[in-house]
Amino acid sequence: MADNNTNTKASVVLGCQWGDEGKGKLVDILAKDIDVCVRCQGGNNAGHTIVVDGVKYAFHMLPSGLVNLKCVSVVGSGVVVHLPSFFSELEELEAQGLDCDDRLFISDRCHLVFDFHQIVDGLKEGELGRGSIGTTKKGIGPAYSSKASRSGIRVHHLYHPEEFEKRLRTIVAARYRRYGDFGYDVEAELARYKQLAERLRPYVIDSVEYLHKALGAGKRVLVEGANALMLDIDFGTYPYVTSSNTGVGGVCTGLGIPPSKIGDVIGVAKAYTTRVGGGPFPTELLDDVGQKLRDVGAEYGVTTGRPRRCGWLDMVVLRYSTMINGYTAINLTKLDVLDVFDEIKVAVSYDIAGKNVTAFPADLDDLASATVNYVTLPGWNQNISKCRSFAELPENCQKYVRFIEKDIGVPVKWIGVGAGREEMISVDANE
């Protein structure tokens, strides 16, 4: 983490793979030493589960730094916000004992997700049929489409009722022309958002000014990325991606801070690979081994409950992710899930059209035809959940971690060996 001085830079936590790597747990651990935790992109299609003292907290849109009572959390400008879900999530957290008063703020530049966006999300998926993307149907893509077409509605519009009403009627009418009348009650929505606007008012800030003042005052800022690099709208497995920039570039564009204000970039990578929804997945296991990973790792989505697709660790993906995001450290999560395997395979390259490929290709047809080249490493066949230092890990487990470090050239600084906050090994640089 950055030093507490006027040259403070924001630290960033990003997903290395296709999401669900366990970013929230690391953010929760780091939040005890920070002043501000901020989300920069995505919406309530993200999902983190944090376990503290046996209590499970589910985060979807709100920054998971809220678990730390001394930390202020900010929903940044690049996030798209469904206000009913915002308050529903907040109420659930407060019902579990979290005091969020004066610790949660939202940017006045955030674009709003409406129920009609969610309806349209489902209609678009229906049009695609078997070629569907596999979205969460939370309206995230259509909301970002509204933003890109300059017809979106932002938080600050809530406080100019005539402008808000005009924009809402216009955008709904446009969707009716595209999809037909899908039974959306604009009058009821206008009445509901009049109440939501007043309820939201105490949370609304100019987040650009807030964050720059915080950094200028030496505050320690942690940026929590949502989703992961392989779901990035530009660099992911397009079109099987989310609708925002999930890499380090999205931190700058989603928060309004320059690259010079970014310090540590921490990549969170699962010790194997998972993804939800459609799209290519070169190391996917459709056999008993894949099911074993799913069962042992409890691989079911926090937001959707959908079973995740599972496979071996893919170093082609990790190398690509590292190139783009420039990680300064890695948090390797769920290493304990591999305790039960005699042998562990790791993908190191692909064979495509007779050529050995070590970089992740853009073309999905190339990926579909790829043969994955693996190396096989010995398992350790023992429970590592009680290990609290790198030295306590079995020798073969240590070798697995070192193999990853050597391949991507980035140190593994944290290792997750269980779901709880305390089940995280902090690796000493001298180990």
Disulfide bonds with the S-S distance in Angstrom:
none
